[in-house]
Amino acid sequence: MTDRDGRPSGRTVAWWVGIGSLLGLVVAGTLFPFVEARRATDTSFALGVLLFGFGVATWGGAVGFGDSMSAVQSHLGGESAWSREGARQAFAVLTWVGAGWAGTAVGASILLVGV
């Protein structure tokens, strides 16, 4: 028997990037009637990059310190369902959503504001 590859498929990544793109459009579209186009797209981009950066940083922490966290939980007798693989997947999702969000904000900025 072989181990199942735990990496996300291209379809899964595209799904989460699409969700992020939708969020980017919603945020920019919601702000657009209240502020100028440049501010709306800049704010949407900033929020997307914030989510992307948080996802990358915490994903790296989950990869680097995942075994240590598991050891501490077992030593303390914790009954949490936390796992290294689950944390990696969760933070990878945040990273892909943030990437889609930021990318869509850049595209919206180019279309609405110009280069």
DSSP file with accessible surface (Angstrom, degrees, kcal/mol):
  #  RESIDUE AA STRUCTURE BP1 BP2  ACC     N-H-->O    O-->H-N    N-H-->O    O-->H-N    TCO  KAPPA ALPHA  PHI   PSI    X-CA   Y-CA   Z-CA
    1    1 A M              0   0  238      0, 0.0     2,-0.3     0, 0.0     0, 0.0   0.000 360.0 360.0 360.0 139.8    0.0    0.0    0.0
    2    2 A T        -     0   0  132      1,-0.0     2,-0.2     3,-0.0     3,-0.0  -0.751 360.0-105.2-105.7 154.7    1.3    3.5   -0.8
    3    3 A D        -     0   0  160     -2,-0.3     2,-0.3     1,-0.1    -1,-0.0  -0.521  38.0-112.7 -75.2 142.7    0.7    6.6    1.2
    4    4 A R        -     0   0  219     -2,-0.2     2,-0.5     1,-0.1    -1,-0.1  -0.555  30.4-113.1 -74.9 136.6   -1.7    9.1   -0.3
    5    5 A D        -     0   0   91     -2,-0.3    -1,-0.1     1,-0.1    -3,-0.0  -0.595  25.1-160.7 -71.7 120.6   -0.2   12.3   -1.5
    6    6 A G        +     0   0   32     -2,-0.5    -1,-0.1     2,-0.1    -2,-0.0   0.471  52.8 112.5 -85.5  -1.4   -1.5   15.0    0.8
    7    7 A R  S    S-     0   0  177      1,-0.1     2,-0.0    82,-0.0    -2,-0.0  -0.428  75.8-103.5 -72.8 148.0   -0.8   17.9   -1.5
    8    8 A P        -     0   0   73      0, 0.0    -1,-0.1     0, 0.0     2,-0.1  -0.357  33.5-119.9 -70.5 149.0   -3.7   19.8   -3.0
    9    9 A S     >  -     0   0   64      1,-0.1     4,-2.3    -2,-0.0     5,-0.2  -0.354  27.9-105.0 -78.8 166.9   -4.7   19.1   -6.5
   10   10 A G  H  > S+     0   0   61      1,-0.2     4,-2.6     2,-0.2     5,-0.2   0.860 122.2  56.3 -61.0 -33.2   -4.8   21.9   -9.1
   11   11 A R  H  > S+     0   0  213      2,-0.2     4,-2.1     1,-0.2    -1,-0.2   0.904 107.0  48.6 -66.4 -40.2   -8.6   21.9   -8.9
   12   12 A T  H  > S+     0   0   60      2,-0.2     4,-2.1     1,-0.2    -2,-0.2   0.930 112.6  47.5 -65.8 -44.6   -8.5   22.5   -5.2
   13   13 A V  H  X S+     0   0   30     -4,-2.3     4,-2.7     1,-0.2     5,-0.2   0.933 111.6  50.5 -62.1 -44.4   -6.0   25.4   -5.5
   14   14 A A  H  X S+     0   0   62     -4,-2.6     4,-2.4     1,-0.2    -1,-0.2   0.884 107.7  54.9 -62.1 -36.5   -8.0   26.9   -8.3
   15   15 A W  H  X S+     0   0  158     -4,-2.1     4,-2.1     2,-0.2    -1,-0.2   0.947 111.8  42.3 -60.5 -49.7  -11.2   26.7   -6.2
   16   16 A W  H  X S+     0   0   82     -4,-2.1     4,-2.3     2,-0.2    -2,-0.2   0.873 113.3  51.6 -71.0 -35.2   -9.5   28.6   -3.3
   17   17 A V  H  X S+     0   0   43     -4,-2.7     4,-2.6     2,-0.2    -1,-0.2   0.914 110.2  51.4 -64.6 -38.6   -7.9   31.2   -5.6
   18   18 A G  H  X S+     0   0   37     -4,-2.4     4,-2.5    -5,-0.2    -2,-0.2   0.898 107.7  51.3 -63.9 -40.3  -11.4   31.7   -7.2
   19   19 A I  H  X S+     0   0   53     -4,-2.1     4,-2.4     2,-0.2    -1,-0.2   0.928 111.3  48.5 -61.2 -44.1  -12.9   32.2   -3.7
   20   20 A G  H  X S+     0   0    0     -4,-2.3     4,-2.5     2,-0.2    -2,-0.2   0.904 109.6  52.3 -63.1 -38.7  -10.2   34.8   -3.0
   21   21 A S  H  X S+     0   0   32     -4,-2.6     4,-2.3     2,-0.2    -2,-0.2   0.917 108.9  50.0 -63.4 -41.7  -10.9   36.5   -6.4
   22   22 A L  H  X S+     0   0  105     -4,-2.5     4,-2.6     1,-0.2    -2,-0.2   0.922 110.2  50.3 -62.5 -42.6  -14.6   36.7   -5.5
   23   23 A L  H  X S+     0   0   68     -4,-2.4     4,-2.7     1,-0.2     5,-0.2   0.906 108.8  52.5 -61.9 -41.3  -13.8   38.2   -2.2
   24   24 A G  H  X S+     0   0    1     -4,-2.5     4,-2.3     1,-0.2     5,-0.2   0.914 111.4  46.2 -60.9 -41.9  -11.5   40.8   -3.9
   25   25 A L  H  X S+     0   0   96     -4,-2.3     4,-2.8     2,-0.2     5,-0.2   0.905 112.7  50.0 -66.6 -40.8  -14.3   41.8   -6.2
   26   26 A V  H  X S+     0   0   78     -4,-2.6     4,-2.4     2,-0.2    -2,-0.2   0.934 113.1  45.3 -64.3 -46.4  -16.9   42.0   -3.5
   27   27 A V  H  X S+     0   0   31     -4,-2.7     4,-2.2     2,-0.2     5,-0.2   0.957 117.2  43.4 -64.7 -47.7  -14.7   44.2   -1.3
   28   28 A A  H  X S+     0   0    9     -4,-2.3     4,-2.0    -5,-0.2    -2,-0.2   0.925 115.9  49.2 -64.3 -40.8  -13.6   46.5   -4.1
   29   29 A G  H  < S+     0   0   44     -4,-2.8    -1,-0.2    -5,-0.2    -2,-0.2   0.851 110.6  50.3 -67.4 -33.3  -17.2   46.6   -5.4
   30   30 A T  H  < S+     0   0   81     -4,-2.4     4,-0.3    -5,-0.2    -1,-0.2   0.886 115.8  41.9 -70.7 -38.0  -18.6   47.4   -2.0
   31   31 A L  H >X S+     0   0   51     -4,-2.2     4,-2.0    -5,-0.2     3,-1.3   0.774  95.9  81.3 -78.7 -26.1  -16.1   50.2   -1.4
   32   32 A F  T 3< S+     0   0   99     -4,-2.0    -1,-0.2     1,-0.3    -2,-0.1   0.852  89.0  50.3 -54.6 -42.9  -16.4   51.7   -4.9
   33   33 A P  T 34 S+     0   0   99      0, 0.0    -1,-0.3     0, 0.0    -2,-0.1   0.770 117.0  42.3 -67.9 -20.1  -19.6   53.7   -4.4
   34   34 A F  T <4 S+     0   0  163     -3,-1.3     2,-0.3    -4,-0.3    -2,-0.2   0.737 122.5  22.1 -98.4 -28.5  -18.2   55.3   -1.2
   35   35 A V  S  < S-     0   0   50     -4,-2.0    -1,-0.1     1,-0.1     5,-0.0  -0.859  94.3 -78.9-132.5 169.4  -14.6   56.1   -2.3
   36   36 A E     >  -     0   0  126     -2,-0.3     4,-2.1     1,-0.1     5,-0.2  -0.224  47.4-104.8 -67.0 163.3  -12.8   56.7   -5.5
   37   37 A A  H  > S+     0   0   21      1,-0.2     4,-2.5     2,-0.2     5,-0.3   0.868 118.0  55.2 -59.5 -40.7  -11.7   53.6   -7.6
   38   38 A R  H  > S+     0   0  141      1,-0.2     4,-2.4     2,-0.2    -1,-0.2   0.925 110.2  45.1 -61.8 -44.4   -8.1   53.9   -6.6
   39   39 A R  H  > S+     0   0  157      2,-0.2     4,-2.4     1,-0.2     5,-0.2   0.888 112.0  52.5 -66.8 -38.6   -8.8   53.8   -2.9
   40   40 A A  H  X S+     0   0    1     -4,-2.1     4,-2.1     2,-0.2    -2,-0.2   0.945 114.5  40.7 -63.5 -46.0  -11.3   50.9   -3.3
   41   41 A T  H  X S+     0   0    1     -4,-2.5     4,-2.6     2,-0.2    -2,-0.2   0.875 114.1  53.3 -73.5 -34.5   -8.8   48.7   -5.2
   42   42 A D  H  X S+     0   0   76     -4,-2.4     4,-2.6    -5,-0.3    -1,-0.2   0.914 111.0  46.7 -64.3 -41.7   -5.9   49.7   -2.9
   43   43 A T  H  X S+     0   0   60     -4,-2.4     4,-2.3     2,-0.2    -2,-0.2   0.925 112.7  49.2 -66.2 -42.7   -7.8   48.8    0.2
   44   44 A S  H  X S+     0   0    0     -4,-2.1     4,-2.2    -5,-0.2    -2,-0.2   0.922 112.2  49.0 -62.7 -41.9   -8.9   45.5   -1.4
   45   45 A F  H  X S+     0   0   84     -4,-2.6     4,-2.9     1,-0.2     5,-0.3   0.933 109.4  52.1 -62.6 -44.4   -5.3   44.8   -2.4
   46   46 A A  H  X S+     0   0   57     -4,-2.6     4,-2.2     1,-0.2    -1,-0.2   0.910 110.9  47.1 -61.0 -42.1   -4.0   45.6    1.1
   47   47 A L  H  X S+     0   0   72     -4,-2.3     4,-2.2     2,-0.2    -1,-0.2   0.903 112.6  49.7 -67.0 -39.6   -6.5   43.2    2.7
   48   48 A G  H  X S+     0   0    0     -4,-2.2     4,-2.6     2,-0.2    54,-0.2   0.920 112.1  46.9 -64.6 -43.1   -5.7   40.4    0.2
   49   49 A V  H  X S+     0   0   61     -4,-2.9     4,-3.1     2,-0.2     5,-0.2   0.879 109.2  55.5 -68.3 -34.4   -1.9   40.8    0.8
   50   50 A L  H  X S+     0   0  121     -4,-2.2     4,-2.4    -5,-0.3    -2,-0.2   0.945 111.1  43.9 -61.2 -46.2   -2.5   40.8    4.5
   51   51 A L  H  X S+     0   0   41     -4,-2.2     4,-2.5     2,-0.2    -2,-0.2   0.917 114.0  50.9 -64.8 -42.1   -4.3   37.5    4.3
   52   52 A F  H  X S+     0   0   83     -4,-2.6     4,-2.5    46,-0.2    -2,-0.2   0.943 112.0  46.6 -60.8 -47.4   -1.7   36.1    1.9
   53   53 A G  H  X S+     0   0   36     -4,-3.1     4,-2.6     1,-0.2     5,-0.2   0.905 112.0  50.0 -64.1 -41.1    1.2   37.1    4.2
   54   54 A F  H  X S+     0   0  112     -4,-2.4     4,-2.6    -5,-0.2     5,-0.3   0.923 111.4  49.8 -62.9 -42.5   -0.5   35.7    7.3
   55   55 A G  H  X S+     0   0    0     -4,-2.5     4,-2.2    39,-0.2    -2,-0.2   0.925 112.5  46.0 -62.7 -43.7   -1.1   32.4    5.4
   56   56 A V  H  X S+     0   0   67     -4,-2.5     4,-2.3     2,-0.2    -2,-0.2   0.938 114.9  47.1 -65.6 -45.7    2.5   32.1    4.3
   57   57 A A  H  X S+     0   0   70     -4,-2.6     4,-1.9     1,-0.2    -2,-0.2   0.928 116.4  42.3 -64.3 -44.6    3.9   33.0    7.7
   58   58 A T  H  X S+     0   0   33     -4,-2.6     4,-2.4    -5,-0.2    -1,-0.2   0.846 111.4  55.5 -75.1 -30.4    1.7   30.6    9.6
   59   59 A W  H  X S+     0   0  104     -4,-2.2     4,-2.3    -5,-0.3     5,-0.2   0.936 108.5  49.3 -63.3 -43.7    2.1   27.8    7.1
   60   60 A G  H  X S+     0   0   35     -4,-2.3     4,-2.8     1,-0.2     5,-0.2   0.896 110.9  49.9 -61.9 -39.1    5.8   28.1    7.5
   61   61 A G  H  X S+     0   0   27     -4,-1.9     4,-3.0     2,-0.2    -1,-0.2   0.901 109.5  50.9 -65.5 -39.5    5.4   27.9   11.3
   62   62 A A  H  X S+     0   0    8     -4,-2.4     4,-0.9     2,-0.2    -2,-0.2   0.891 113.8  44.8 -66.3 -37.2    3.1   24.9   11.0
   63   63 A V  H  < S+     0   0   46     -4,-2.3     4,-0.3    -5,-0.2    -2,-0.2   0.938 120.2  40.1 -69.9 -45.3    5.7   23.1    8.8
   64   64 A G  H  < S+     0   0   55     -4,-2.8    -2,-0.2    -5,-0.2     4,-0.2   0.870 129.9  25.1 -73.8 -38.4    8.7   24.1   11.1
   65   65 A F  H  X S+     0   0  136     -4,-3.0     4,-2.5    -5,-0.2     5,-0.2   0.287  88.6 105.1-112.4   9.8    7.1   23.7   14.5
   66   66 A G  H  X S+     0   0    0     -4,-0.9     4,-2.2     1,-0.2     5,-0.2   0.905  83.1  47.3 -59.8 -43.8    4.4   21.1   13.8
   67   67 A D  H  > S+     0   0  105     -4,-0.3     4,-2.3     1,-0.2    -1,-0.2   0.899 111.8  51.4 -65.8 -38.1    6.3   18.2   15.3
   68   68 A S  H  > S+     0   0   69      2,-0.2     4,-2.5     1,-0.2    -2,-0.2   0.912 109.6  49.6 -64.9 -41.3    7.1   20.3   18.4
   69   69 A M  H  X S+     0   0   89     -4,-2.5     4,-2.4     2,-0.2    -2,-0.2   0.910 110.8  49.9 -64.1 -40.4    3.5   21.2   18.9
   70   70 A S  H  X S+     0   0   45     -4,-2.2     4,-2.3     1,-0.2    -1,-0.2   0.910 111.0  49.7 -63.7 -40.5    2.4   17.6   18.5
   71   71 A A  H  X S+     0   0   54     -4,-2.3     4,-2.4     2,-0.2    -2,-0.2   0.911 110.7  49.2 -65.9 -41.5    5.0   16.6   21.1
   72   72 A V  H  X S+     0   0   77     -4,-2.5     4,-2.6     2,-0.2     6,-0.2   0.925 111.1  50.3 -63.9 -42.8    3.8   19.3   23.6
   73   73 A Q  H  X>S+     0   0   47     -4,-2.4     5,-2.6     1,-0.2     4,-0.8   0.920 112.8  45.0 -62.9 -43.4    0.2   18.3   23.2
   74   74 A S  H  <5S+     0   0   94     -4,-2.3     3,-0.2     3,-0.2    -1,-0.2   0.883 113.3  51.4 -69.8 -33.2    0.9   14.6   23.8
   75   75 A H  H  <5S+     0   0  161     -4,-2.4    -2,-0.2     1,-0.2    -1,-0.2   0.903 114.7  42.2 -67.5 -40.1    3.1   15.5   26.8
   76   76 A L  H  <5S-     0   0  130     -4,-2.6    -1,-0.2    -5,-0.2    -2,-0.2   0.534 112.2-119.7 -84.4  -7.1    0.4   17.7   28.3
   77   77 A G  T  <5 +     0   0   51     -4,-0.8    -3,-0.2    -3,-0.2    -4,-0.1   0.810  46.6 178.4  75.1  29.2   -2.3   15.2   27.5
   78   78 A G      < -     0   0   46     -5,-2.6    -1,-0.2    -6,-0.2    -5,-0.0  -0.319  27.0-153.0 -67.0 147.7   -4.2   17.6   25.4
   79   79 A E        +     0   0  194      2,-0.0    -1,-0.1    -2,-0.0     2,-0.1   0.035  48.8 132.8-108.7  25.2   -7.4   16.3   23.7
   80   80 A S        -     0   0   71      1,-0.1    -2,-0.0    -7,-0.1    -7,-0.0  -0.416  58.9-137.5 -75.0 153.0   -7.2   18.7   20.8
   81   81 A A        +     0   0  103     -2,-0.1    -1,-0.1     2,-0.1     5,-0.1   0.221  58.3 137.3 -92.9  16.1   -7.7   17.4   17.3
   82   82 A W        +     0   0   78      4,-0.1     2,-0.3   -13,-0.1     3,-0.1  -0.371  27.4 175.1 -65.3 136.9   -4.9   19.7   16.1
   83   83 A S     >  -     0   0   54      1,-0.1     4,-2.4    -2,-0.1     5,-0.2  -0.980  41.4-122.0-140.1 155.9   -2.5   18.0   13.6
   84   84 A R  H  > S+     0   0   77     -2,-0.3     4,-2.4     1,-0.2     5,-0.2   0.920 114.8  49.2 -61.3 -44.2    0.4   19.2   11.6
   85   85 A E  H  > S+     0   0   68      1,-0.2     4,-2.3     2,-0.2    -1,-0.2   0.914 110.5  50.1 -64.6 -41.3   -1.2   18.2    8.4
   86   86 A G  H  > S+     0   0   31      1,-0.2     4,-2.4     2,-0.2    -1,-0.2   0.909 111.5  48.6 -63.6 -40.4   -4.5   20.0    9.3
   87   87 A A  H  X S+     0   0    8     -4,-2.4     4,-2.5     2,-0.2     5,-0.3   0.917 110.2  51.4 -66.6 -41.8   -2.7   23.1   10.2
   88   88 A R  H  X S+     0   0   72     -4,-2.4     4,-1.9     1,-0.2    -2,-0.2   0.921 112.0  46.9 -61.1 -42.7   -0.7   23.1    6.9
   89   89 A Q  H  X S+     0   0  100     -4,-2.3     4,-2.1     2,-0.2    -1,-0.2   0.921 111.7  50.6 -65.9 -42.5   -3.8   22.6    4.9
   90   90 A A  H  X S+     0   0   52     -4,-2.4     4,-1.8     1,-0.2    -2,-0.2   0.929 114.0  43.1 -62.8 -44.6   -5.7   25.4    6.7
   91   91 A F  H  X S+     0   0   54     -4,-2.5     4,-2.0     1,-0.2   -32,-0.2   0.811 109.7  56.8 -76.7 -25.8   -2.9   27.9    6.3
   92   92 A A  H  X S+     0   0   22     -4,-1.9     4,-2.5    -5,-0.3    -1,-0.2   0.902 105.5  52.9 -66.2 -37.9   -2.3   26.9    2.7
   93   93 A V  H  X S+     0   0   41     -4,-2.1     4,-2.7     1,-0.2     5,-0.3   0.938 108.2  49.8 -61.8 -45.2   -6.0   27.7    2.1
   94   94 A L  H  X S+     0   0   49     -4,-1.8     4,-2.5     1,-0.2    -1,-0.2   0.909 110.4  51.5 -59.4 -40.4   -5.5   31.2    3.6
   95   95 A T  H  X S+     0   0   20     -4,-2.0     4,-2.3   -40,-0.2    -2,-0.2   0.938 112.1  44.3 -62.9 -47.4   -2.5   31.7    1.3
   96   96 A W  H  X S+     0   0   99     -4,-2.5     4,-2.4     2,-0.2     5,-0.2   0.893 113.3  50.7 -67.7 -38.7   -4.3   30.8   -1.9
   97   97 A V  H  X S+     0   0   12     -4,-2.7     4,-2.6    -5,-0.2    -1,-0.2   0.937 111.8  48.2 -63.5 -44.4   -7.4   32.9   -0.9
   98   98 A G  H  X S+     0   0    0     -4,-2.5     4,-2.8    -5,-0.3     5,-0.2   0.891 110.0  52.2 -62.6 -38.3   -5.1   35.8   -0.2
   99   99 A A  H  X S+     0   0   33     -4,-2.3     4,-2.5     2,-0.2    -1,-0.2   0.930 112.0  45.4 -64.9 -43.8   -3.3   35.3   -3.6
  100  100 A G  H  X S+     0   0    4     -4,-2.4     4,-2.3     2,-0.2    -2,-0.2   0.914 113.7  50.1 -64.6 -40.9   -6.5   35.3   -5.5
  101  101 A W  H  X S+     0   0   30     -4,-2.6     4,-2.1    -5,-0.2    -2,-0.2   0.947 113.9  43.7 -62.4 -49.6   -7.8   38.3   -3.6
  102  102 A A  H  X S+     0   0   11     -4,-2.8     4,-2.2   -54,-0.2    -2,-0.2   0.909 113.2  52.0 -65.9 -40.6   -4.7   40.4   -4.2
  103  103 A G  H  X S+     0   0   46     -4,-2.5     4,-2.3    -5,-0.2    -1,-0.2   0.905 110.1  48.2 -63.0 -41.0   -4.4   39.3   -7.8
  104  104 A T  H  X S+     0   0   27     -4,-2.3     4,-2.9     2,-0.2    -1,-0.2   0.891 109.0  53.7 -66.9 -37.8   -8.0   40.3   -8.5
  105  105 A A  H  X S+     0   0    1     -4,-2.1     4,-2.3     2,-0.2    -2,-0.2   0.899 108.8  49.6 -64.3 -37.6   -7.5   43.7   -6.8
  106  106 A V  H  X S+     0   0   64     -4,-2.2     4,-2.4     2,-0.2    -2,-0.2   0.936 112.3  47.6 -64.9 -45.8   -4.5   44.3   -9.1
  107  107 A G  H  X S+     0   0   30     -4,-2.3     4,-2.4     1,-0.2    -2,-0.2   0.915 112.5  48.7 -61.4 -43.2   -6.6   43.5  -12.1
  108  108 A A  H  X S+     0   0   14     -4,-2.9     4,-3.0     1,-0.2     5,-0.4   0.888 110.0  52.7 -64.0 -37.9   -9.4   45.7  -11.0
  109  109 A S  H  X>S+     0   0   28     -4,-2.3     4,-2.7    -5,-0.2     5,-1.6   0.914 109.6  48.2 -65.1 -41.6   -7.0   48.5  -10.3
  110  110 A I  H  <5S+     0   0   90     -4,-2.4    -2,-0.2     3,-0.2    -1,-0.2   0.915 116.6  43.5 -65.1 -41.2   -5.6   48.2  -13.8
  111  111 A L  H  <5S+     0   0  154     -4,-2.4    -2,-0.2    -5,-0.2    -1,-0.2   0.908 125.3  31.4 -70.6 -41.3   -9.1   48.2  -15.4
  112  112 A L  H  <5S+     0   0   96     -4,-3.0    -3,-0.2    -5,-0.2    -2,-0.2   0.824 135.1  21.6 -88.7 -34.3  -10.6   51.0  -13.2
  113  113 A V  T  <5S-     0   0   56     -4,-2.7    -3,-0.2    -5,-0.4     2,-0.2   0.786  99.4-130.5-103.9 -39.5   -7.6   53.3  -12.6
  114  114 A G      <       0   0   34     -5,-1.6    -1,-0.2    -4,-0.1    -3,-0.1  -0.469 360.0 360.0 107.2 175.7   -5.1   52.5  -15.3
  115  115 A V              0   0  179     -2,-0.2    -5,-0.0    -5,-0.1    -4,-0.0  -0.357 360.0 360.0 -82.8 360.0   -1.4   51.7  -15.3
